[in-house]
């Protein structure tokens, strides 16, 4: 038996007992006549003591040879500590060791394996197995497990069945590039790794599974924008015989359950907002509604008053920044520089200080009277003491830029409290999205999303205006889930492929199986997928998903620990019928 207890559970109630513990040596304090060791395992830290007066010479010598991260097994008596540590559950006791068994030695680790470490990100990733020994990382993995268990509990109780779907499949067009896998047995042919189990979960509905879910890996070969991973995890779900409302209810329930069980927070309210409203009010389809600063359209107030810069623009839009009238010129200039950086790309920023004394001072005083500016204050909801910031330009671009500024200010002003949770549904997404590059429409969600019945006629006349039965669940400025009610008949599905620019042959080759299935009694169905990594990170109060993934990849999509991706040798390439072009 390696151990009778873990390193996290022994306390004064075990006093005088003989115990066995196994674990890693975290810290050694060697005074010669006494040696203290902090012994660590997943459950905690227990202090060991070797005492010249009470231990044999041999044992003292052995203890003196211990090094950091050695794996040891000890037997000893639980005694009361003289100087107690109230910060840990085992802080009142220590183990007077009578037997020490060194199970394995260790090289000196390349960084300290403690709460705070001296190791930088790259080093920690290279030795991730050592990083995982550290409490902050370990705790995040335990936390992820807990969230996963709660998801499984809730969905199982609601009648969902977890079904696995294959990883070696054929391309699913969901906007990103596929990772492909050559087939040895089928010369010149390739599998693709799923961007999501989308078509399979729909086929499960045709198969009568009724309620499906899966906590599943998905793969997208995208350029890795900040905090994305090429392989990530979804809570993927699909239901038959449902309308949008049914799905919203079930997954509002799941989110409520998680917030309650994991965070102890009761959220009752899940406001709903249309896509159009979210874009107009926040310039963003995943608004953070924990703070205000809603957009105000100032076209009427600000155009045609002699200020040329605004007159020519499609949209003049402003926000009121609470309490920021006291910003100095320097601080405002810093904001202006910030929005002019290429990452934001704005032309500039017009500002109005609505001073505490009610007076107004702006960068456009030449063109606007105090009365005009008061009108702006009214529209943006600014009060005395606030700063109004205004941008102008092309509608979509300007909204995006102002939204970036709004989030930046939200962070700067400490308005994005990670322990506050504000979910909302964003509904009625456009079905199609115009792509400048390819000069055609793409499915905004994916090609299986159904258009709103009342908008179908618009497909012929104004495709960009057609709304979809699609919805996103947003939490604290992040899209944590998205889905749609699907098309479930062959005719509409082929029409959709047609609108999206697929030829009949292409559609048949890529999705023949789905359209075939639709001819055998496909039920009405719909579903949603949650980004599990992101959800866990938000619930854990963190910005980055990386720490909640045991073995994440870096920004170049590399696993620096196993050093992947890597070359294949010539024999392997041959076997796969591959010749490199480089
Ligand atoms: N498969 C979709 C996605 O990964 C989600 C869905 O429509 O259920 O975004």
Boltz pocket constraint, residues with backbone or C-beta under 6 A from the ligand:
constraints:
  - pocket:
      binder: B
      contacts: [[A, 195], [A, 196], [A, 197], [A, 198], [A, 237], [A, 482], [A, 483], [A, 484], [A, 527], [A, 528], [A, 529]]
      max_distance: 6.0
